[in-house]
Amino acid sequence: MRLIGLFTDDPVIELVLGHGEHPDAALYRAGWIAGRPLRAECRDGDVMVTLEVRPVSPADTPPVDRMVVYEEPGTDEVPLIRQRVGAYGIVLSERGLLGTVMSRLTGAPGAWNLPGGGLDAGEEPTAGLLREVHEETGQQVVPGRLLTLQSDHWIGRAPNGGLEDYHALRIIYSATCEKPSRPRVHDLGGSTARADWVPVKSWRRIPWTRAARQVLSQHLPSR
């Protein structure tokens, strides 16, 4: 993934995000504070995220790259290094908030998540969002504003039992579903066990993943 920073509408920084680097920390090390994300697109096979930035000031607290270790590598075991970019959506309709339940193939079976998933090679983020939402829920949605870019880095077991050094980068959009229906999972045998509409007023009662709850708290605070 590449980050492009704009200051007063002018491009001032472009950098390649290294494995495990948090976007905020990478920009800070280059002298900039990350602001509002503006757009995400695929160029020459690479995902590029453009965002507003401002110069670092003495009052700013340095962001840090955080890694969670769920399992230490053994003496002869080398984790597979993976960085994956995905697109996810806060999807709203007259039926509520669209959520998915993670399957037993994931590290958090039974937890609720935002619909979405990893991008295919060369895929535009909004196209990936549409594809993933349909595969996981059967819903047709309209992408809205780019809300945020999430980054998580951990070492742990993949569903196949292999040890991975995994860096997840999530592009989060708002989205609407104009003709909501009963959700149905089309991608059977994958990471999604089922999907459903959740009443917006009671979304906090649902056991969401940490990442999903964080972004919902930021963008559905008054609901």
C-alpha positions in Angstrom: 0.0 0.0 0.0 1.1 3.6 -0.8 0.1 6.6 1.2 -0.2 10.1 -0.4 -0.4 13.1 1.9 -2.0 16.4 0.9 -1.3 19.6 2.7 -3.4 22.6 1.6 -4.5 20.5 -1.4 -0.9 20.0 -2.5 0.9 16.5 -2.5 3.7 16.7 0.1 4.5 13.1 0.9 4.3 9.7 -0.7 5.5 6.6 1.0 5.2 2.8 0.7 3.8 1.3 3.9 6.1 -1.4 5.2 5.0 -4.6 6.7 3.6 -4.0 10.2 3.8 -0.2 9.9 0.8 1.7 11.2 -0.1 4.5 8.7 -0.1 7.2 11.4 3.3 6.1 12.7 4.8 5.9 9.3 3.6 9.4 8.4 4.8 10.8 11.8 8.3 9.5 11.2 8.3 11.4 7.9 7.2 14.6 9.7 3.5 14.5 9.1 0.3 14.0 11.1 -2.4 11.9 9.4 -5.8 13.6 8.9 -9.0 12.8 7.0 -8.8 10.1 4.4 -9.9 11.4 1.0 -9.9 8.4 -1.5 -8.5 5.0 -2.1 -7.8 3.6 -5.5 -5.7 1.0 -7.4 -2.8 2.2 -9.5 -0.5 -0.2 -11.4 -1.6 -3.0 -9.2 -1.0 -1.1 -5.9 -3.6 0.3 -3.5 -3.1 4.0 -2.9 -4.7 5.9 -0.1 -4.8 9.7 -0.3 -5.3 11.6 2.9 -5.0 15.1 4.4 -1.9 15.7 6.5 -0.3 18.5 8.5 3.2 19.1 9.7 4.2 17.5 13.1 4.3 20.0 15.9 6.1 19.8 19.3 2.7 19.2 21.0 2.0 16.0 19.0 2.3 12.6 20.7 4.2 10.1 18.5 1.9 7.2 17.3 3.4 3.7 17.6 3.5 0.5 15.6 1.7 -2.1 17.8 2.0 -5.9 17.4 0.0 -8.5 19.3 1.7 -11.9 19.7 -0.8 -14.7 20.1 1.7 -17.4 19.8 5.5 -17.3 19.9 7.3 -19.0 17.0 9.1 -22.2 17.9 12.8 -22.7 17.5 12.4 -24.1 13.9 9.2 -22.3 12.9 9.4 -19.2 10.8 6.0 -17.3 10.5 4.8 -16.6 7.0 4.8 -12.8 6.4 1.5 -11.5 5.0 0.2 -8.0 4.4 -3.4 -7.9 3.2 -5.5 -4.9 2.2 -9.3 -5.2 2.5 -12.4 -3.1 2.1 -15.2 -3.0 4.6 -18.4 -1.1 5.0 -20.7 0.4 7.7 -23.8 -0.6 5.7 -27.1 1.0 6.7 -30.7 0.5 5.5 -34.2 0.8 6.7 -33.6 -2.6 8.3 -30.7 -1.4 10.4 -26.9 -2.1 10.4 -25.5 -5.0 8.3 -23.3 -7.3 10.2 -21.6 -10.7 9.7 -20.8 -13.5 12.1 -17.4 -15.0 11.8 -17.1 -18.8 11.2 -15.1 -21.5 13.0 -12.4 -21.1 10.3 -11.5 -17.7 11.8 -9.7 -16.8 15.0 -12.8 -15.3 16.5 -15.7 -17.6 15.8 -19.1 -16.2 16.7 -17.9 -12.6 16.8 -19.7 -10.0 14.7 -17.8 -8.1 12.0 -18.4 -5.5 9.3 -19.1 -7.0 5.9 -16.1 -6.9 3.7 -12.8 -8.7 3.0 -9.5 -8.8 1.2 -9.1 -7.2 -2.2 -8.2 -9.3 -5.3 -5.0 -8.3 -7.2 -5.6 -5.1 -9.1 -9.1 -4.6 -7.7 -10.5 -1.2 -6.9 -11.4 -0.9 -3.2 -15.0 0.1 -3.9 -15.4 -2.8 -6.3 -13.9 -5.1 -3.7 -16.4 -3.8 -1.1 -19.4 -4.4 -3.4 -18.1 -8.0 -4.2 -17.4 -8.9 -0.6 -20.7 -7.5 0.7 -22.6 -9.5 -1.9 -20.6 -12.7 -1.2 -21.1 -12.5 2.5 -24.6 -11.1 2.7 -26.3 -11.2 -0.7 -27.0 -7.4 -0.5 -26.4 -4.8 -3.2 -25.0 -1.6 -1.7 -23.9 1.9 -2.7 -20.5 2.9 -1.4 -20.4 6.3 0.3 -17.6 8.2 2.0 -14.2 6.8 2.9 -14.3 6.9 6.7 -10.9 5.6 7.9 -8.0 3.3 7.4 -7.4 0.7 10.1 -4.2 -1.2 10.7 -3.6 -4.4 12.8 -0.5 -6.4 13.1 -0.2 -9.8 14.9 1.6 -13.1 15.0 -0.7 -16.1 15.3 -2.2 -19.2 13.8 -4.0 -19.0 10.4 -7.1 -21.2 9.9 -4.9 -23.8 8.1 -2.7 -24.1 11.3 0.3 -22.2 9.9 2.0 -19.5 11.8 1.6 -16.1 10.3 3.1 -12.6 10.8 0.0 -10.9 9.6 -0.6 -7.2 8.8 -4.2 -6.3 8.1 -5.0 -3.0 6.5 -8.7 -2.2 6.3 -10.2 0.6 4.2 -13.6 1.4 5.8 -16.4 3.0 3.9 -19.9 4.1 4.7 -22.5 2.4 2.4 -26.3 2.2 2.0 -28.5 -0.6 0.9 -31.6 0.8 -0.9 -33.4 -2.5 -1.3 -32.5 -4.6 1.8 -33.5 -8.2 2.0 -32.9 -11.1 4.3 -29.1 -11.7 4.3 -27.8 -14.9 2.8 -24.2 -16.0 2.6 -23.1 -17.0 -0.9 -19.4 -17.7 -0.1 -20.0 -20.9 1.7 -17.2 -22.5 3.7 -15.4 -19.2 4.2 -14.9 -16.8 7.0 -18.6 -15.9 7.3 -21.0 -18.2 9.1 -24.1 -16.0 8.7 -25.2 -12.4 8.3 -28.1 -10.3 9.6 -29.5 -6.8 10.0 -28.9 -5.3 13.5 -31.1 -2.6 15.0 -29.0 0.5 14.9 -30.1 1.6 18.4 -28.9 -1.6 19.9 -25.7 -2.3 18.0 -23.6 -1.9 21.1 -25.2 -5.0 22.6 -23.7 -7.2 19.9 -20.3 -8.9 20.5 -18.4 -7.2 17.7 -14.7 -7.7 17.0 -12.4 -5.1 18.6 -11.7 -3.5 15.2 -15.4 -3.3 14.2 -16.5 -1.9 17.6 -13.8 0.7 17.4 -14.9 2.0 14.0 -18.6 1.8 14.9 -18.0 3.8 18.1 -16.3 6.5 16.0 -18.9 6.7 13.2 -22.1 5.8 14.9 -21.6 7.6 18.2 -25.0 9.2 18.5 -27.2 6.3 17.4 
